[in-house]
Amino acid sequence: MGLVTPKNLDPKIAARLSAAFQKASNDPAYLNQLQLFDMQPNWTSGEAYAAYARAQYAREAAMLTEIGFKPE
């Protein structure tokens, strides 16, 4: 799960959001909900998540091309 913001978001606002979501990711109620779905918490920075999302998009695009998927 990730949070995406506009590219031109003020860095101060981005830092505040990042800190708030990092704090929330340690909340026992949130951690309990993750456990119910057999999920593990995995906090990363915005930069790391952006790199992951770009790489995942490329992998999925390649897979769809390989199987010949064409959107209708």
C-alpha positions in Angstrom: 0.0 0.0 0.0 1.4 3.4 -0.8 0.4 7.1 -0.7 0.9 9.1 -3.9 0.9 12.9 -3.9 1.3 15.5 -6.7 4.8 15.8 -8.1 5.0 19.5 -7.2 3.9 19.0 -3.5 5.7 21.5 -1.2 8.6 19.5 0.4 7.6 20.7 3.9 4.1 19.3 3.4 5.6 16.0 2.0 7.8 15.7 5.1 4.8 16.3 7.4 2.7 13.7 5.6 5.6 11.2 5.6 6.1 11.7 9.3 2.4 11.3 10.1 2.1 8.1 8.0 5.2 6.7 9.5 3.9 7.3 13.0 0.5 5.8 12.0 2.2 2.7 10.6 3.3 1.9 14.1 -0.2 2.2 15.6 -1.2 -1.1 17.3 -4.7 -1.0 15.7 -3.2 -0.6 12.2 -0.7 -3.4 12.9 -3.6 -5.6 14.1 -5.5 -5.0 10.9 -2.5 -5.9 8.8 -2.2 -9.2 10.8 -5.8 -10.0 10.0 -4.9 -10.0 6.3 -1.6 -11.8 6.8 0.3 -8.6 5.8 3.5 -7.2 7.2 4.3 -3.5 7.8 6.9 -2.2 5.4 7.7 1.5 5.8 9.8 3.1 3.1 10.6 6.7 2.1 8.7 8.4 -0.7 11.8 8.1 -3.0 12.0 4.4 -2.3 8.3 3.8 -2.9 8.5 5.8 -6.2 11.4 3.6 -7.4 9.4 0.5 -6.5 6.3 1.7 -8.2 8.2 2.6 -11.4 9.9 -0.8 -11.5 6.6 -2.6 -10.8 4.9 -0.7 -13.6 7.7 -1.7 -16.0 7.5 -5.4 -14.9 3.8 -5.5 -15.4 3.9 -3.7 -18.8 6.5 -6.2 -20.0 4.4 -9.1 -18.8 1.3 -7.8 -20.6 3.3 -7.3 -23.8 4.7 -10.8 -23.5 1.2 -12.4 -23.3 -0.1 -10.2 -26.0 -2.7 -8.3 -23.9 -4.4 -5.5 -25.7 -6.9 -3.2 -23.9 -10.3 -3.0 -25.5 
